Amino acid sequence: MNAPEQPFVLREDHDGVATVTMNRGDRFNPLSVGMIVALLETFDAIAKDSSVRVVVLTGNGRGFCAGHDLKEMRDQAENEDWLNTLFNTCSDLMIKITQMPQPVIAKVHGIATAAGCQLTSMCDLAVVADDSRFALPGVNIGLFCSTPAVGVARNIGRKRAMEMLLTGELVDARTAMDWGLVNRVVPRAQLDAEVARLAAVIKSKSAPVIAMGKKTFYQQIEMGLSSAYSVSGQAMTCNMGFEDTSEGIDAFLGKREPRWKDR
């Protein structure tokens, strides 16, 4: 009798942090249809869970994520409807990360290439081990990384994104940080501790304020200057009506720690 297939994604909750782990480490956690759907379902559930304050996305095995499942794609190469569904569903996943009320931290080790690099770029924050490597290597196999470029170019700018896209070369962790793709680079042994430290800092803030602030950030970032200021100004006006905002200002003026309603 065959052993039951392991789940594509594992979720573990602890003290307000949901850790989501891609669970195909033997193959560098490819974004197959099954993996994408499992991630979408997991993120949907977390977004509705008010007990979760921060999400950590990581991968089992020797690397974070090597991108799409090329064997699966090759088998469906003549099926245009299937391919459109794959890329559209993957785009839904990337957008879902920005729409979640909780901040999402990518915890990266090893390689994050093609759609795996895209996944890193679409998380709100990224903390990576110093052994991490990033690439948009589709050009090496004749498949330009057009969808991964959407997220990556919005992090690192056009010239650097085009360098990654045109050469397919690996970028080391320090370069990725210098370019703005990731926030922190730490020794592999310190990766868990640094992610936990960053999550604890975020958890110490007001959950409603974080949720509204994240939503507004992604609304305004693609707008023109005038529209961006209009949306952001309306958001700040709304924010001033929050109970936690009154508490936060009173605490600051009173030189004490705030007592958030929804800690």
C-alpha positions in Angstrom: 0.0 0.0 0.0 1.3 3.4 -0.9 2.0 5.9 1.9 -0.4 8.9 1.8 0.9 11.9 0.1 2.3 14.6 2.4 0.4 18.0 2.4 1.8 20.6 0.1 1.7 23.2 2.9 2.1 23.0 6.7 0.7 25.6 9.1 1.9 26.1 12.6 0.5 28.8 14.9 2.3 30.0 18.0 1.7 33.1 20.0 0.0 35.1 17.2 2.4 34.0 14.5 1.3 31.6 11.8 4.3 29.9 10.1 3.4 28.6 6.6 5.9 26.0 5.3 6.0 24.8 1.7 6.4 21.1 2.0 8.1 19.8 -1.1 11.7 20.3 0.1 13.0 17.3 -1.9 12.2 19.3 -5.1 12.9 22.8 -3.8 9.2 23.5 -3.2 8.1 24.1 -6.8 5.0 26.2 -7.3 2.9 23.5 -8.9 -0.8 23.8 -9.2 -1.2 21.8 -6.0 1.2 24.0 -4.1 -0.3 27.3 -5.4 -3.9 26.2 -4.5 -2.7 25.0 -1.0 -1.0 28.3 -0.3 -4.1 30.3 -1.5 -6.4 28.2 0.8 -4.0 28.6 3.7 -3.7 32.3 3.3 -7.4 32.7 2.9 -8.0 30.9 6.2 -5.3 33.0 8.0 -6.7 36.3 6.6 -9.9 35.5 8.5 -8.2 34.5 11.7 -8.0 37.5 14.0 -5.7 35.5 16.4 -2.9 35.7 13.8 -0.9 38.9 13.9 2.0 38.0 11.7 2.6 35.4 8.9 5.9 33.7 8.2 6.4 32.0 4.8 9.2 29.5 4.5 10.1 26.3 2.8 11.3 22.8 3.9 14.5 21.3 2.5 17.6 22.9 1.1 15.9 25.9 -0.4 13.0 28.3 -0.3 11.4 27.9 -3.7 12.7 27.1 -7.2 9.8 28.5 -9.0 7.1 26.8 -11.1 7.1 23.0 -11.6 8.8 22.7 -15.1 7.9 19.0 -15.5 4.2 19.8 -14.9 4.4 22.7 -17.3 6.2 20.7 -20.0 3.5 18.0 -19.8 0.9 20.7 -20.4 2.8 22.7 -23.0 0.1 22.4 -25.7 -2.8 23.1 -23.3 -3.2 26.9 -23.4 -6.2 26.9 -21.1 -4.3 25.0 -18.4 -1.3 27.3 -18.7 -3.5 30.4 -18.5 -5.1 29.0 -15.4 -1.7 28.2 -13.8 -0.3 31.7 -14.3 -3.6 33.5 -13.4 -3.9 31.4 -10.2 -0.3 32.1 -9.3 -0.9 35.8 -9.8 -3.9 35.5 -7.5 -1.6 34.1 -4.9 0.9 37.0 -5.2 -1.9 39.5 -4.9 -3.5 37.7 -2.0 -0.3 38.2 0.0 -0.6 42.0 -0.4 -4.3 41.9 0.5 -4.0 40.0 3.8 -4.5 42.2 6.9 -1.4 40.6 8.5 2.1 41.4 7.5 3.8 38.5 5.7 7.5 37.8 6.3 9.5 35.6 3.8 12.0 33.5 5.7 14.4 32.4 3.0 17.3 30.0 2.8 19.0 28.5 -0.2 17.6 29.3 -3.5 14.7 31.6 -4.4 14.5 31.5 -8.2 12.0 32.4 -10.9 8.5 32.4 -9.3 10.3 31.7 -6.0 12.1 35.0 -6.3 8.7 36.5 -7.2 7.2 35.1 -4.1 10.0 36.7 -2.0 9.4 40.0 -3.6 5.6 40.0 -3.0 6.0 39.4 0.8 5.8 42.5 2.9 9.2 41.8 4.4 12.0 39.3 3.7 14.7 38.0 6.1 17.2 35.7 4.5 20.1 33.5 5.4 23.5 34.5 4.1 23.5 31.3 1.9 20.5 32.5 -0.1 20.6 33.1 -3.8 18.1 34.8 -6.1 17.6 34.6 -9.8 15.2 35.1 -12.7 16.7 32.3 -14.8 13.9 31.6 -17.3 16.0 33.0 -20.1 18.4 30.1 -19.7 15.7 27.6 -20.7 14.0 29.8 -23.3 11.1 30.9 -21.0 11.4 34.6 -20.1 10.4 35.3 -16.4 7.7 37.7 -17.4 5.4 37.2 -14.4 8.2 37.0 -11.8 9.4 40.3 -13.1 6.2 42.1 -12.0 7.0 41.7 -8.3 10.8 41.9 -8.6 10.8 45.1 -10.6 8.6 46.7 -8.1 11.3 46.1 -5.5 14.6 46.7 -7.2 13.9 49.0 -10.2 14.1 48.5 -13.9 17.8 48.3 -14.6 18.5 45.7 -12.0 15.4 43.7 -12.8 16.4 43.7 -16.5 19.9 42.5 -15.6 18.4 39.6 -13.7 16.0 38.9 -16.5 18.5 39.1 -19.4 21.4 37.2 -17.8 19.6 34.7 -15.6 22.5 34.9 -13.2 22.3 34.2 -9.5 22.4 37.2 -7.1 23.8 36.6 -3.7 22.0 37.6 -0.4 24.1 40.8 0.2 23.5 42.1 -3.3 19.8 41.3 -3.0 19.7 43.4 0.2 21.6 46.2 -1.4 19.2 46.2 -4.3 16.1 46.3 -2.1 14.8 42.8 -2.7 15.2 41.7 1.0 15.3 43.5 4.4 17.8 41.5 6.4 20.7 39.1 5.8 21.8 36.9 8.7 23.9 33.8 9.3 21.8 30.7 8.7 22.0 29.8 12.4 20.4 33.1 13.3 17.6 33.1 10.8 14.8 31.8 13.1 15.8 34.2 15.8 15.8 37.3 13.6 12.4 36.4 12.1 11.0 35.9 15.6 12.5 39.3 16.7 10.9 41.1 13.8 7.6 39.4 14.3 7.6 40.3 18.0 8.2 44.0 17.1 5.2 43.9 14.7 3.0 42.1 17.2 3.6 44.9 19.7 1.7 47.3 17.5 -2.1 47.8 17.1 -3.5 45.1 14.8 -6.2 47.4 13.2 -3.7 50.1 12.5 -1.3 47.6 10.9 -4.1 46.2 8.8 -5.3 49.5 7.5 -1.8 50.8 7.0 -0.9 47.8 4.9 -4.0 48.1 2.8 -3.4 51.8 2.2 0.3 51.3 1.3 -0.6 48.9 -1.5 -3.4 51.1 -2.7 -1.3 54.2 -3.1 2.0 52.7 -4.2 0.9 52.3 -7.9 -1.0 55.6 -8.1 0.1 58.9 -9.4 1.3 61.4 -6.8 -1.9 63.4 -6.4 -4.1 60.3 -6.1 -1.7 58.7 -3.7 -1.8 61.7 -1.4 -5.6 61.8 -1.6 -6.0 58.1 -0.7 -3.4 58.3 2.1 -4.9 61.5 3.6 -8.3 59.9 3.7 -6.8 56.9 5.4 -5.1 59.0 8.1 -8.3 60.8 8.7 -10.1 57.5 9.2 -7.2 56.2 11.3 -7.6 59.2 13.7 -11.0 57.7 14.6 -9.6 54.4 15.9 -9.8 53.7 19.6 -6.2 52.4 19.5 -5.1 55.7 18.0 -6.6 57.7 20.9 -4.9 55.3 23.3 -1.6 55.5 21.5 -1.5 59.3 21.5 -2.6 59.4 25.2 0.1 56.9 26.0 2.8 58.9 24.2 1.8 62.2 25.8 1.6 60.4 29.2 5.0 58.8 28.7 3.7 55.3 29.2 3.3 52.1 27.1 0.1 51.9 25.1 -2.5 49.3 26.0 -3.9 48.3 22.6 -7.5 47.0 22.6 -6.7 44.2 20.2 -3.3 42.9 21.3 
